[in-house]
């Protein structure tokens, strides 16, 4: 009986060890990756491919899996001191959005695709700003963003990384340049104001000339304008207006008196 009990105990220990070994192997073989992840499998150092999402098995102690996140990554590019093509020193920062589209290339072709993309974005930002002038940077930022996106995306494409958007956020100008631009804007506004004033004066002169021609063709028009002016003055202000007798009325009255004198002379 003691020998049988020892045998059962030994068998139990062996079974326990086997079960524990199977559990360890199963835990090493079972892999689960999320919907936004992929598992890149290496078998004895050789690339097998990417698997996932969901549940799958690998060969324990032979296969090795590296997880890769496929979600869009927001990369903040810190302020870079750049010199534009017209020799203006300024600081520019930007933001880039990228994601992995080829998980195997992102692991095999580059050591750290995040750090490599960050370095490429920094250098490309300085290069692009150095090729454009300040006015182009301020007025046509969309073109610069598109150029940056194209350059960075071309360099990260072999790594399986797709750069979708690059945006220049802030452009910090020196104080002297800010004052110069403010003076330029003020001068431009004064120029436009003078041009508008000159155009108004020219239009007013043309209108007055046309009015003078109309009055010259119709003498009674000056009397109508005269009466209209008196009406406006009386409406706006309480004042006493001396209404002179029009010259035409005096001339008509003088002609009437002369005719009356002629008639009386003929009768006498």
KENU-408958 format. One record per residue (C-alpha): y, x, z; residue number from 1. Coordinates in steps of 0.05 Angstrom, whole numbers, always signed. Example, Ala and Ser with C-alpha at 12.3 -4.5 7.8 and 13.67 -1.06 7.14 Angstrom:
! KENU-408958
> -90 +246 +156 1
> -21 +273 +143 2
! end
This chain:
! KENU-408958
> +0 +0 +0 1
> +50 +54 +15 2
> +35 +85 -53 3
> +46 +18 -87 4
> +112 +7 -52 5
> +136 +76 -71 6
> +116 +63 -143 7
> +154 -3 -144 8
> +215 +31 -114 9
> +211 +86 -167 10
> +204 +36 -222 11
> +264 -3 -195 12
> +306 +60 -194 13
> +286 +77 -265 14
> +302 +6 -288 15
> +369 +9 -253 16
> +385 +75 -285 17
> +365 +48 -354 18
> +408 -15 -344 19
> +467 +27 -321 20
> +458 +72 -381 21
> +455 +12 -428 22
> +518 -16 -396 23
> +554 +50 -405 24
> +531 +54 -478 25
> +551 -19 -491 26
> +620 -8 -461 27
> +628 +54 -504 28
> +605 +17 -567 29
> +645 -47 -560 30
> +716 -45 -584 31
> +768 -100 -586 32
> +836 -93 -620 33
> +893 -143 -621 34
> +919 -180 -683 35
> +977 -131 -689 36
> +933 -69 -681 37
> +882 -31 -722 38
> +829 +19 -699 39
> +822 +82 -740 40
> +750 +107 -734 41
> +729 +181 -737 42
> +655 +197 -740 43
> +640 +269 -719 44
> +711 +286 -740 45
> +707 +252 -808 46
> +752 +193 -824 47
> +712 +129 -833 48
> +769 +79 -840 49
> +809 +27 -802 50
> +777 -34 -770 51
> +803 -96 -737 52
> +830 -141 -712 53
> +780 -171 -664 54
> +712 -147 -641 55
> +669 -92 -672 56
> +620 -38 -652 57
> +622 +38 -659 58
> +569 +90 -646 59
> +579 +116 -576 60
> +592 +190 -566 61
> +594 +199 -642 62
> +651 +155 -664 63
> +722 +161 -638 64
> +775 +106 -646 65
> +851 +113 -648 66
> +893 +50 -641 67
> +953 +41 -686 68
> +1007 -12 -674 69
> +1028 -49 -738 70
> +1089 -84 -709 71
> +1159 -69 -733 72
> +1190 -13 -693 73
> +1265 -10 -678 74
> +1289 +62 -684 75
> +1358 +76 -654 76
> +1390 +136 -688 77
> +1441 +167 -640 78
> +1511 +185 -661 79
> +1513 +243 -710 80
> +1574 +286 -722 81
> +1582 +286 -798 82
> +1633 +313 -848 83
> +1647 +268 -907 84
> +1657 +291 -978 85
> +1733 +290 -968 86
> +1728 +334 -906 87
> +1736 +281 -852 88
> +1697 +294 -788 89
> +1669 +232 -755 90
> +1612 +206 -713 91
> +1562 +156 -742 92
> +1503 +122 -710 93
> +1452 +76 -743 94
> +1389 +35 -731 95
> +1326 +34 -773 96
> +1267 -15 -776 97
> +1199 +10 -798 98
> +1125 -7 -790 99
> +1058 +24 -807 100
> +1024 -5 -869 101
> +969 +47 -876 102
> +940 +61 -807 103
> +893 +117 -831 104
> +950 +156 -865 105
> +994 +147 -803 106
> +942 +184 -762 107
> +915 +234 -812 108
> +976 +254 -852 109
> +1024 +268 -795 110
> +1017 +288 -722 111
> +1067 +237 -693 112
> +1093 +188 -744 113
> +1146 +159 -696 114
> +1177 +227 -681 115
> +1173 +248 -754 116
> +1207 +184 -778 117
> +1262 +194 -725 118
> +1276 +265 -749 119
> +1277 +244 -823 120
> +1326 +188 -806 121
> +1373 +236 -770 122
> +1376 +287 -825 123
> +1381 +235 -880 124
> +1440 +202 -844 125
> +1479 +267 -843 126
> +1463 +283 -915 127
> +1483 +215 -942 128
> +1548 +213 -902 129
> +1565 +283 -928 130
> +1559 +259 -1000 131
> +1607 +200 -995 132
> +1681 +194 -980 133
> +1713 +160 -921 134
> +1739 +100 -961 135
> +1670 +89 -991 136
> +1638 +91 -922 137
> +1687 +39 -894 138
> +1690 -7 -955 139
> +1620 -3 -985 140
> +1574 +4 -925 141
> +1520 -39 -958 142
> +1510 +13 -1013 143
> +1504 +69 -962 144
> +1453 +28 -922 145
> +1412 +17 -985 146
> +1415 +90 -1003 147
> +1393 +111 -933 148
> +1335 +61 -934 149
> +1311 +87 -1002 150
> +1314 +161 -982 151
> +1279 +152 -915 152
> +1226 +106 -944 153
> +1209 +154 -1000 154
> +1197 +210 -949 155
> +1156 +168 -901 156
> +1113 +134 -954 157
> +1058 +190 -953 158
> +1050 +176 -879 159
> +1035 +102 -890 160
> +1102 +82 -859 161
> +1147 +31 -892 162
> +1222 +33 -875 163
> +1249 -36 -889 164
> +1321 -35 -863 165
> +1372 +19 -845 166
> +1440 -3 -819 167
> +1500 +40 -802 168
> +1526 +11 -737 169
> +1589 +47 -714 170
> +1637 +96 -747 171
> +1679 +134 -697 172
> +1742 +164 -728 173
> +1786 +218 -697 174
> +1851 +194 -664 175
> +1894 +229 -716 176
> +1857 +195 -773 177
> +1864 +127 -738 178
> +1939 +136 -732 179
> +1944 +157 -805 180
> +1904 +97 -828 181
> +1948 +51 -786 182
> +2011 +80 -818 183
> +1980 +71 -887 184
> +1962 -1 -873 185
> +2033 -15 -847 186
> +2063 +17 -909 187
> +2018 -25 -953 188
> +2040 -89 -918 189
> +2113 -70 -926 190
> +2101 -56 -999 191
> +2070 -125 -1010 192
> +2126 -159 -971 193
> +2179 -125 -1016 194
> +2141 -144 -1079 195
> +2136 -217 -1056 196
> +2210 -218 -1039 197
> +2229 -189 -1106 198
> +2185 -239 -1142 199
> +2219 -295 -1103 200
> +2288 -270 -1121 201
> +2268 -265 -1194 202
> +2241 -336 -1194 203
> +2304 -362 -1159 204
> +2349 -327 -1210 205
> +2310 -358 -1268 206
> +2315 -427 -1236 207
> +2390 -420 -1225 208
> +2400 -398 -1297 209
> +2362 -459 -1322 210
> +2404 -504 -1276 211
> +2469 -472 -1302 212
> +2447 -485 -1374 213
> +2432 -558 -1357 214
> +2500 -567 -1323 215
> +2534 -533 -1382 216
> +2503 -583 -1431 217
> +2519 -644 -1386 218
> +2587 -637 -1351 219
> +2575 -699 -1308 220
> +2516 -665 -1276 221
> +2562 -620 -1235 222
> +2594 -683 -1205 223
> +2526 -712 -1187 224
> +2506 -646 -1154 225
> +2572 -645 -1118 226
> +2561 -715 -1089 227
> +2490 -697 -1070 228
> +2514 -636 -1032 229
> +2565 -677 -994 230
> +2510 -727 -975 231
> +2466 -672 -948 232
> +2522 -642 -907 233
> +2540 -709 -877 234
> +2467 -722 -858 235
> +2454 -655 -824 236
> +2519 -648 -784 237
> +2570 -695 -755 238
> +2633 -670 -788 239
> +2695 -695 -823 240
> +2694 -685 -898 241
> +2757 -684 -941 242
> +2736 -717 -1005 243
> +2779 -689 -1061 244
> +2793 -731 -1122 245
> +2753 -706 -1182 246
> +2793 -673 -1237 247
> +2763 -720 -1289 248
> +2789 -780 -1250 249
> +2859 -750 -1249 250
> +2857 -736 -1322 251
> +2836 -807 -1336 252
> +2891 -834 -1292 253
> +2943 -790 -1327 254
> +2920 -816 -1395 255
> +2925 -888 -1371 256
> +2997 -877 -1347 257
> +3016 -846 -1413 258
> +2989 -906 -1452 259
> +3027 -953 -1406 260
> +3092 -915 -1418 261
> +3082 -918 -1493 262
> +3070 -994 -1490 263
> +3133 -1004 -1448 264
> +3174 -961 -1496 265
> +3151 -1001 -1556 266
> +3168 -1066 -1521 267
> +3237 -1041 -1500 268
! end
